[in-house]
Amino acid sequence: MVELVDTQDLKSCGHCGRAGSTPAPGTHSILRMIIDLRSDTVTKPTAAMKEAMLSAPVGDDVFSEDPTVNRLQSLAAEMFGKEAGLFCPSGTMTNQIAIKVHTVPGDEVICDEGAHVHYYEGGGIAFNSNCSTKTVSGQRGVFTAEQLQQALRPRDIHFPRTSLVTIENTCNRGGGKVFPLKNIEQIRSVCDSNGLRLHLDGARLFNALVASGTEAENVGKQFDSISICLSKGLGCPIGSLLLGDKEFIDKARRIRKVLGGGMRQGGFMAAAGIYALENHIQRLSNDHQMAKEIEQILNESELVKHVLPVETNIVVFELNPEIVVSNFIEHLKRDNILAFQVGPAHIRFVTHLDVPEIAPSIIRSALLTYSSSSSAVGI
Ligand SMILES: Cc1ncc(COP(=O)(O)O)c(C=O)c1O
């Protein structure tokens, strides 16, 4: 991302080299390259995407009359072999609607302890669906059919009724780990034997498909409902899709309206989604490759204790204990690298289509300059 800034915001002025001077308006603005690795949600629409948005035919989508929204919904549903789709403002909303449709108050939802639907989403499962969660401890978000089997409760009036299992792919808090198709198939089989429905939080599902070479339809047929986000690695400004059979989507449409998520001329946003599905999926492998490069640089750095093995576009690493995390993040910031703290000594980098190719080498030099500065020992 390249940003026009006033030189007051920089360490020194790129125009005259002076630090902290007050530039005359218009004379000291320069271009600054920001490497924003906090999340893949920070992307801005490309020129081609904006063009697609501006030229989209639109209508009132609450009346199901927006041709572009309708086209996006059918396109995504077809990709995953589902009957229908529903365009929503966010991944939180698609997840929460799915949970609401699949459950009745008092039910229990089983998911991994780090699952977005449980760990984040503001207690939405309780708030929206009046359900409780039972968590299993997977490996970086990936749990097994055996763990699910053990978590099931007998049908007994004393217990909540388990009705839904949710899987996340890729696993956000697991550092972008791919949930293997084999595990999913085995979990599906436990769900079938126990009358449970299976929902997929696929906020970064395309990253998983590209990284594992799995066909969308093979994943699609394992689930009763799927949420995919357009506003993450695919680079759209807004939007997620909920996919399922027609009856499920009819119910979901009603709940979307109740939650205030019915949009009118949503086609302008849906056009970005169509553009992304047609142009931004295969390029995710570039993000994965860059994440691998960064992983290697981090593994070679004396500042870093451990890097979670990179599978997609998320790099989570732990700093050595003598390093003060906030100092380190500030140091990166001075080199225009933005990162997120995700644990006591843990930092996350997420690669995406707005990260410049030069990012790994800038990270490498930032690590080297930190090593040689006094802040490296936490002063
Ligand atoms: C795995 C996962 N699910 C759901 C969401 C929610 O998406 P949104 O921010 O669009 O509500 C996120 C957001 O980061 C996510 O990482």
The ligand as an SDF file (V2000), in Angstrom:
LIG
                    3D

 16 16  0  0  0  0  0  0  0  0999 V2000
  -12.1480  -17.3410   10.7560 C   0  0  0  0  0  0  0  0  0  0  0  0
  -12.9940  -16.1100   10.7240 C   0  0  0  0  0  0  0  0  0  0  0  0
  -14.3220  -16.2190   10.7130 N   0  0  0  0  0  0  0  0  0  0  0  0
  -15.1250  -15.1570   10.6880 C   0  0  0  0  0  0  0  0  0  0  0  0
  -14.6040  -13.8900   10.6660 C   0  0  0  0  0  0  0  0  0  0  0  0
  -15.5400  -12.7040   10.7080 C   0  0  0  0  0  0  0  0  0  0  0  0
  -15.5250  -11.9680    9.5560 O   0  0  0  0  0  0  0  0  0  0  0  0
  -16.0280  -10.4290    9.5720 P   0  0  0  0  0  0  0  0  0  0  0  0
  -14.8810   -9.6320   10.0590 O   0  0  0  0  0  0  0  0  0  0  0  0
  -16.3620  -10.1850    8.1250 O   0  0  0  0  0  0  0  0  0  0  0  0
  -17.2060  -10.3570   10.4570 O   0  0  0  0  0  0  0  0  0  0  0  0
  -13.2210  -13.7050   10.6770 C   0  0  0  0  0  0  0  0  0  0  0  0
  -12.6430  -12.3460   10.6750 C   0  0  0  0  0  0  0  0  0  0  0  0
  -11.4720  -12.1430   10.7360 O   0  0  0  0  0  0  0  0  0  0  0  0
  -12.3930  -14.8530   10.7110 C   0  0  0  0  0  0  0  0  0  0  0  0
  -11.0660  -14.7500   10.7430 O   0  0  0  0  0  0  0  0  0  0  0  0
  1  2  1  0
  2  3  1  0
  2 15  2  0
  3  4  2  0
  4  5  1  0
  5  6  1  0
  5 12  2  0
  6  7  1  0
  7  8  1  0
  8  9  2  0
  8 10  1  0
  8 11  1  0
 12 13  1  0
 12 15  1  0
 13 14  2  0
 15 16  1  0
M  END
$$$$
